[in-house]
């Protein structure tokens, strides 16, 4: 059955959310673009909580790795080998090489953000013996179904949340305010910042952290009306990303997705007849970010010079 996995906003959120199938958690210097970062001790506490509730724990180790960080990540994977975790999410192929040393290959989940767009790519990683791959957020529902029907490997997709559109390792926000001759450019790190195009009113969230600068989509991807397609074509898991959400907002979103999946399992026709009601319930959540179906029904357009 379709796993419902959440990127949590806090430890208290995890303690309150006992109805999803698992969580994606990570440390600040190892994970990337998480809604919240946890300490080693908190991660151990979360693992204990989840094991008692039969929920899964996925560790995000998806940071871009430089030469000077290889030893640190090697030691990190060695530590993870001693923990009861269900998966390690990575984007840098160095993780695959290091994981082989500690017999962790079968726990690896490859999420390169935009690269998995066809079934041959999935086939390639299936031959490496990893656990799962995350399909790109920028492909259509038909393409997702085509990939899933090959049944090469477990598949993960973003179910609800912001799409990462751009990542630079440069401190673009700090440099911008420095250009404006601000006395303390770093003060802006805790503000809600956006990019707005000259010809569009959309506001693209912008944040800067230790890994650089990140720009996200103006709207969240929402897939609640297509869960039947994912289940019928054996997509393994969907993620709800907590970034830009309060604990309460994320909890309510997760509850609605959980109910939709449960309704499908109990009575498929009931789910099909009530698709619009799940969307209406999401729209009633106070302060929820705008959402749409992303690229599920339109091809990504690449423009040349």
N, C-alpha and C positions, 0 to 999 in steps of 0.2 A: 504494500500500500504506500501511497505518497507520503513521504516524511515532510513534516512541517518544522523547519529549522529557523531559529531566530538569532539575529545579532543583537544582544541585549544592551540596554542603556545603563544598567547598574547591577550590583549584587542583589539589591532589594527586589529588582524586577525579576531576577531568576528565582528568588524565593517565592514570589507571588505567582509565577507562571509555571504551574505544574501540569499543564494540559498540552503543551507542544511536545514535539518528539525529540528536540535537542537544541543545543546552543552553539554558536560560533564565538569563541572567546580567544583572547590573545594578550600578549604583553606589548608595551608601548614600543620597544626597540626591535620587535620581531614581527608584529602584525601591522597591517596597513589599512587605513580608512575604516576603522572599527568605530561603532557608536560609543564604545567605552573600552578602556584598557584596564587589565587586572594585574595584580601582583602575583608572584609565584604562590604565596600562601593563600591568596584568594582563589586561585585556580585549583589548588588542592581541595579547598573547601567546596568549591562548585562541583568538582568531580564526585566528592562524597555525597553531596545533595542529590546529584543526578543519578548516581548509581542506585540510591535507595528508592528513587521514583521511577527507575527504569527509563530514564532519558539519556540521550547520547551527548557526548562532548566532543566538539571538533575544535582543534587548535589552529588558529590562523598564524602561519609563518610565511606570509605572502609579501614580505618586504623585498625590494630589489637589493641584492647582496653584492657588495664590493669586496675586493681582495682582502682588505683589512678586517672584514667581518666574517670571513670563512671559518676561522677557528671558533669564534663565538657561536656561530650557527651549528657547527659540528658538536660543540659541547651541549648546546640546547637540544639537539635531536637525541643525544645520549641521555639527557634528563627525561625527555618525553618517552623514551623507551621503557622507563620505569613506572610510568603513569598509566592508569586505566582509561585511556582515551579511545575514541572511535574513529578518528581521522585527523589528518594534518593537511590543511589547505595551503597550497604553495603556488607561486607563479614563476619563480626563478628555478631553472633546471638544475642548479647546483644542489638544491634540496633533494632532488631525486638521487644524485650521486652520493650525497652524504647519508641519506636514509638507508641505502643498501648496506652500509656498514653495521647498522643496528637492527636489521631485519624489520624495517618499518615500511618497506615498499608497498605492501598490501593495505596500508592505511593512508596512502597518499591520495589527495584530491587535487587535481590540477585545475587551477583557475587563473588563466592568463588574461582575464577580462574580455578581450575581443577576438582572440585567435581561433577558438573552436567554432567554425562556421560550416563544417561539412563532415560527413561520416568517415571519410578516409583519415582525417585528423584523429577522430575518436579511435578508429581501428589501430592507428599507430601507437597510441598510448595504452590501448588494451593489451598490445603485445609486450609492453614493458612491465605488465603485472601490477599496475596501480589499481586503487580501489574505485575511483570515480573521476569524471571530468565535469567541469562547469561549461555549459554551452554559452556562447556569446549572447549578450543582451540585445544585439542589434540585428538579429535575423528573424524571419517570419515564423509564424506558427506552423505553416506547411513545411518549412525547412526543419524545424524542431521535430516534427512528427516523422519526417523522412529519416533523420538521424536516429531517432529513438527506435524506429522499426527495424533497424539493422541489428539491434540488441548486442552490440559489441561490448558494452561496458555500462556500468551504472552512470546515470546522467543527473546533473543538478542544474537548476535554472534559478534566476532571480524571480521570485513570485510577486514581491511588492517592495518598492523602495526606489531611492534615487539612483540614477545611472551615472557612473563616473565617466565624464566626457574627455577629461584632459588631466595629465599629471606631468609636472615639471619638477625636477629636483632643485630648481632655483627658488630662492625666496622672493617670489614676484610681488607679493603684497608688501613686504618690508621695503623692497627696492622702489616700489611705486610711491609709498609715502615718504621715503627718503628723497626721492626726486622732487616731491612737493615741499621739501625742506621742513618736514615735521620734526619736532624736537625728539620725540620718542616713537619711532614707527612701530615698535613691537606692541604698543598699547592697543593697536587695532586687531590683535590676534583674537581677542575675546569678543569682538563685535560680530554681528551678523552682516556679512559683506556679500555683494552680488555683482555679477557682470550683467550689463544690459546692452543689447545690440542697438545700433543706431536706428534700424528700421523695424525692430520688434519690441514689444513691451515685456517679453518674458524676462524673469529674473533668475539668473543662474547662480546658485550658491557657490561661494568661493571660500576656501579655507587654506591656511598655511600651517604646517606643523614641521616636526623634525625631518620628515621625509621630503619636504618641498611644498609645492602648491598644487591644489586639486580644484577642479571645476566640475560641478555636477549639473544634471539636467534640471530644468525649471519645474518639471512635473515628475512625480513618482510613476514608475511602471506598476500597473495593477493587472493581475491576471485572474481575479476571482471568478470571472465568468467563463474561464477556459480550463478549470480544474478537471472537468470530465475528460477533456482531450489528453491532458497529462497522465491521468490515471489509466485510461484505456490503452495508451501507447507506452505505458510502463516507464515514464519518467520517474526517477528514484526519489528526488527531493526538490522542494522549492524553499527558497530563502526569503525571509522577511527582514529587511535591513533597517536597523534602528536609528541610523544616522539622521539628524535633523528632526528627531521626534522626542517628545517627553516620555517618561515611563508610562504614564497613563494612556497617552495616544497609542504607543506601541502595544500595550496590553490589550486595548480595545480592538486594534487591527488584527492582532493575533487571534483573539477570541472569535472574530467573525470568520476568518479563514478556517479556523479549527471547526467551527460549526458547519461551514460549507462542505468541508471534506467529510465530516461525520454524517451529514445529511446524505451525501452521495453514497456513502457506504451502507447506510440504512435503507435508503430508497432513492435510487438514481433519478426516477421521474420527479420526485419531490424537489431534488436539487435543480433539475432542468427547468422546472416550472417557477422556481424562485430565484433564478440568477439575478434578475434586476433588483430584488429585495436585498441581496447581499451588498450590491453596489450602493443602494440607498442607505443601508446601515453604515457603510463606510463614510458616506457623505455627511452623515449626522454627527460624526466625531468632531468635537470642538477643536479648531485650529489645525485640522488635518491638512497636509500639503495637497495641492491639486494633483490629480492622477489621471492617467490615460493608459491605453494599451500599447504605448511605445511603438516598436517596429513590427509587432506581431502581424500586421496586415499591410505593411508597406516596406518596400525594399530600401535599404540604406543607399543613399546617392553619394557617390564619390566624384568630386569635381576636380578636373585637372587644370593646369594653367591655361 
